[in-house]
Amino acid sequence: MAKSVKHSGHLGDIIYSLSFVKQMNEPVDYYLGFDRVSTTPNHPSGKYTMNESSYAYILPLLEHQDYIGEVYKHRNQNIDYDLDLFRDKGFSLGAYDLRKWYELVYPLTSVDISEPAIKCDLPVLEYLSDKIVINLSLRYRNQQIDYSKLKPYESKIVFVGLDNEYIIFQALSKLNVKKLHVKDALHMAQIIKSCKLFIGNQSSSFAIAEQMKTPRALELFSGSPNVIVTNNGIAYTNTETLINHIKRIL
């Protein structure tokens, strides 16, 4: 019988939990909870950290991983590992690394955050092979970054994200870039896999890139530096670091 885990967090938390789940080295049934009230103001998921829209978005990506058996909605079923427990242990959730909190609650193994935890076997989208894909949510933003400095790369940039995120990025950066429609998290993984470089802040989209170890750059929010970028990527808190990284990649 497969082991089971339950998580009621936001999408990024769920994606980062996969490092812990994968290291169980056996098929795991993943239960998603819908009853945890969100403490993040103005989050797209609304009152709760998981809703039907979020579930539909993340489901294809979870089902695509060969170490995940089945994905269920949690309705008080018995589970082996409650991955929400780290929130009740008094940890500072704005520090350390989101993937490592689970091993502090369940010392099953030391989670190796340098290894990919997400695969995407979908074909490469050739039209993105020379593109920079950007996703910047409205939360955890570093206001010191001047994206207008990406003007020399404007023709290579495409944006993924919500409509209001796109509008605000265009207005602040003064860049005129195209926006891609994303069907679900597995499609996002395919986009990230296909592009030359992914740029994002601390959101579920960057979590996918980090868990895949594709070329990436993280706009780090100094007030909550809880993602450590490993292998094939950087974190930046100033514009010059980002520009230098783009020059190296392109």
C-alpha positions as CSV (number, residue, x, y, z in Angstrom):
1,M,0.0,0.0,0.0
2,A,1.4,3.4,-1.0
3,K,2.4,5.9,1.6
4,S,0.4,9.1,1.7
5,V,1.0,12.7,2.4
6,K,-1.3,15.7,2.8
7,H,-0.7,19.3,2.1
8,S,-3.0,22.3,2.4
9,G,-0.6,25.0,1.4
10,H,-0.3,27.4,-1.5
11,L,0.9,26.1,-4.8
12,G,4.5,27.1,-4.2
13,D,4.6,25.2,-0.9
14,I,3.2,22.1,-2.6
15,I,5.8,22.3,-5.4
16,Y,8.6,22.7,-2.9
17,S,7.3,19.8,-0.8
18,L,8.1,17.4,-3.7
19,S,11.8,17.3,-2.8
20,F,10.8,15.6,0.5
21,V,8.2,13.4,-1.2
22,K,10.5,12.2,-3.9
23,Q,13.1,11.1,-1.4
24,M,10.8,8.6,0.0
25,N,11.9,6.4,-3.0
26,E,8.5,4.8,-3.5
27,P,5.1,5.8,-5.0
28,V,3.3,8.2,-2.7
29,D,-0.4,9.2,-2.8
30,Y,-0.8,13.0,-2.5
31,Y,-3.8,14.5,-0.7
32,L,-4.6,18.2,-1.1
33,G,-6.5,20.0,1.7
34,F,-9.0,22.7,1.2
35,D,-9.6,23.9,4.7
36,R,-6.6,26.0,5.6
37,V,-7.4,29.7,5.8
38,S,-4.9,31.8,3.9
39,T,-2.9,34.4,5.9
40,T,-1.5,36.0,2.7
41,P,-3.4,39.2,1.8
42,N,-4.8,39.5,-1.7
43,H,-3.7,36.0,-2.7
44,P,-5.3,34.8,-6.0
45,S,-6.6,31.7,-4.2
46,G,-8.8,33.8,-2.0
47,K,-9.8,32.9,1.5
48,Y,-8.3,29.5,1.5
49,T,-4.8,28.3,0.4
50,M,-6.3,25.7,-1.9
51,N,-9.4,26.1,-4.0
52,E,-10.9,24.3,-7.0
53,S,-9.0,26.5,-9.5
54,S,-5.7,25.9,-7.8
55,Y,-6.4,22.1,-7.6
56,A,-7.1,22.0,-11.4
57,Y,-4.0,23.9,-12.0
58,I,-1.6,21.8,-10.0
59,L,-3.2,18.4,-10.7
60,P,-1.6,17.6,-14.1
61,L,1.9,18.4,-12.8
62,L,1.5,16.2,-9.7
63,E,0.1,13.3,-11.8
64,H,3.1,13.6,-14.2
65,Q,5.6,12.7,-11.5
66,D,6.5,9.0,-11.5
67,Y,6.9,9.0,-7.7
68,I,3.3,10.1,-7.1
69,G,0.7,7.4,-7.2
70,E,-2.7,9.1,-7.0
71,V,-3.8,12.6,-6.2
72,Y,-6.9,13.1,-4.0
73,K,-8.8,15.8,-2.3
74,H,-8.4,15.4,1.4
75,R,-11.7,14.7,3.2
76,N,-10.4,13.6,6.6
77,Q,-8.8,10.4,5.3
78,N,-6.0,8.9,7.3
79,I,-2.6,9.9,6.0
80,D,1.0,9.0,6.9
81,Y,2.7,12.4,6.7
82,D,0.9,15.7,7.4
83,L,3.0,18.2,5.5
84,D,1.2,21.1,7.1
85,L,2.7,20.5,10.5
86,F,5.8,22.7,9.9
87,R,3.5,25.7,10.2
88,D,2.7,24.8,13.8
89,K,6.3,24.3,15.0
90,G,7.3,27.9,15.5
91,F,9.7,28.1,12.6
92,S,10.4,31.4,11.0
93,L,8.7,30.7,7.6
94,G,10.5,33.7,6.0
95,A,13.9,32.1,6.3
96,Y,15.9,28.9,5.6
97,D,14.5,27.0,2.6
98,L,10.9,25.9,2.0
99,R,12.1,22.4,1.0
100,K,14.0,21.8,4.2
101,W,11.2,22.5,6.7
102,Y,9.7,19.1,6.2
103,E,12.8,17.2,7.3
104,L,12.7,19.2,10.6
105,V,9.2,17.7,11.3
106,Y,9.8,14.3,9.8
107,P,13.5,13.3,9.9
108,L,12.9,10.7,7.2
109,T,16.1,11.9,5.3
110,S,18.1,15.0,4.7
111,V,16.4,16.6,1.7
112,D,18.8,17.3,-1.1
113,I,17.7,20.5,-2.6
114,S,20.4,20.4,-5.3
115,E,18.7,17.7,-7.2
116,P,15.6,18.1,-9.6
117,A,12.3,17.1,-8.0
118,I,10.1,17.7,-11.0
119,K,10.3,16.2,-14.5
120,C,8.5,17.3,-17.6
121,D,8.5,14.8,-20.4
122,L,6.4,17.0,-22.8
123,P,8.2,18.1,-26.0
124,V,10.3,21.3,-26.1
125,L,8.4,24.3,-27.5
126,E,10.9,25.3,-30.2
127,Y,9.5,28.9,-30.5
128,L,10.7,29.5,-27.0
129,S,14.3,28.2,-27.4
130,D,15.9,31.6,-27.6
131,K,13.4,33.4,-25.3
132,I,13.5,34.9,-21.8
133,V,10.3,34.0,-19.9
134,I,9.4,36.3,-17.1
135,N,6.8,35.8,-14.3
136,L,6.5,38.3,-11.5
137,S,3.7,38.0,-9.1
138,L,2.5,41.0,-7.1
139,R,3.7,39.5,-3.8
140,Y,7.3,39.2,-2.6
141,R,8.6,41.9,-4.9
142,N,12.0,43.6,-4.8
143,Q,11.3,47.2,-5.7
144,Q,15.0,47.9,-6.3
145,I,15.1,46.0,-9.6
146,D,14.8,48.2,-12.7
147,Y,13.4,46.0,-15.5
148,S,13.6,48.8,-18.0
149,K,17.3,47.9,-18.3
150,L,16.1,44.8,-20.1
151,K,15.3,47.0,-23.1
152,P,18.1,45.5,-25.3
153,Y,16.4,42.1,-24.9
154,E,12.8,43.2,-25.4
155,S,12.2,41.2,-28.5
156,K,13.3,38.0,-26.7
157,I,11.1,38.5,-23.7
158,V,7.7,36.9,-23.1
159,F,5.6,37.2,-19.9
160,V,3.5,34.5,-18.2
161,G,1.2,35.2,-15.3
162,L,-2.1,36.9,-14.5
163,D,-3.4,39.8,-16.5
164,N,-2.9,42.4,-13.8
165,E,0.7,41.1,-13.2
166,Y,1.3,41.6,-17.0
167,I,-0.2,45.1,-17.1
168,I,1.8,46.2,-14.1
169,F,5.1,44.7,-15.5
170,Q,4.5,46.5,-18.8
171,A,3.8,49.8,-17.1
172,L,6.8,49.7,-14.7
173,S,9.3,48.4,-17.1
174,K,8.2,50.4,-20.1
175,L,8.7,47.2,-22.2
176,N,6.3,46.0,-24.8
177,V,6.4,42.2,-24.6
178,K,4.0,39.4,-25.5
179,K,2.0,37.4,-22.9
180,L,1.7,33.6,-23.1
181,H,-1.5,31.8,-22.0
182,V,-0.7,29.0,-19.5
183,K,-3.2,26.1,-19.2
184,D,-1.9,24.5,-16.0
185,A,1.3,23.8,-14.0
186,L,2.4,21.1,-16.3
187,H,2.2,23.5,-19.3
188,M,4.1,26.0,-17.2
189,A,6.8,23.4,-16.7
190,Q,6.9,22.8,-20.4
191,I,7.3,26.5,-21.1
192,I,10.1,26.8,-18.5
193,K,11.8,23.7,-19.9
194,S,11.7,25.2,-23.4
195,C,13.0,28.7,-22.8
196,K,16.6,30.0,-22.7
197,L,16.1,31.6,-19.3
198,F,13.3,31.9,-16.8
199,I,13.1,35.0,-14.5
200,G,10.7,35.1,-11.6
201,N,10.1,36.1,-8.0
202,Q,9.1,33.9,-5.1
203,S,6.0,32.4,-6.6
204,S,4.8,29.0,-7.8
205,S,6.2,29.5,-11.3
206,F,9.7,30.0,-10.0
207,A,9.2,27.1,-7.7
208,I,8.7,24.9,-10.8
209,A,11.8,26.2,-12.4
210,E,13.8,25.7,-9.2
211,Q,12.6,22.2,-8.8
212,M,13.5,21.4,-12.5
213,K,16.9,23.1,-12.2
214,T,16.5,24.8,-15.6
215,P,18.4,28.1,-16.3
216,R,16.8,30.6,-14.0
217,A,17.1,33.8,-12.0
218,L,15.2,34.6,-8.8
219,E,14.3,38.1,-7.8
220,L,14.8,37.7,-4.1
221,F,12.6,39.5,-1.6
222,S,14.9,40.5,1.3
223,G,12.0,40.4,3.8
224,S,11.5,36.7,3.2
225,P,14.6,35.0,1.7
226,N,13.2,31.4,2.0
227,V,14.4,30.0,-1.3
228,I,18.0,28.9,-1.9
229,V,18.8,28.7,-5.6
230,T,21.0,25.8,-6.5
231,N,22.6,24.5,-9.7
232,N,22.2,26.4,-12.9
233,G,20.6,29.5,-11.4
234,I,21.1,32.7,-9.4
235,A,19.3,34.9,-7.0
236,Y,19.6,38.7,-7.4
237,T,18.8,41.7,-5.3
238,N,20.1,44.3,-7.8
239,T,19.6,45.0,-11.5
240,E,23.3,44.7,-12.4
241,T,23.5,41.1,-11.2
242,L,20.5,40.2,-13.3
243,I,21.9,41.9,-16.4
244,N,25.2,40.1,-16.1
245,H,23.5,36.8,-15.7
246,I,21.4,37.4,-18.9
247,K,24.6,38.3,-20.8
248,R,26.2,35.0,-19.7
249,I,23.2,32.9,-20.7
250,L,22.5,34.6,-24.0
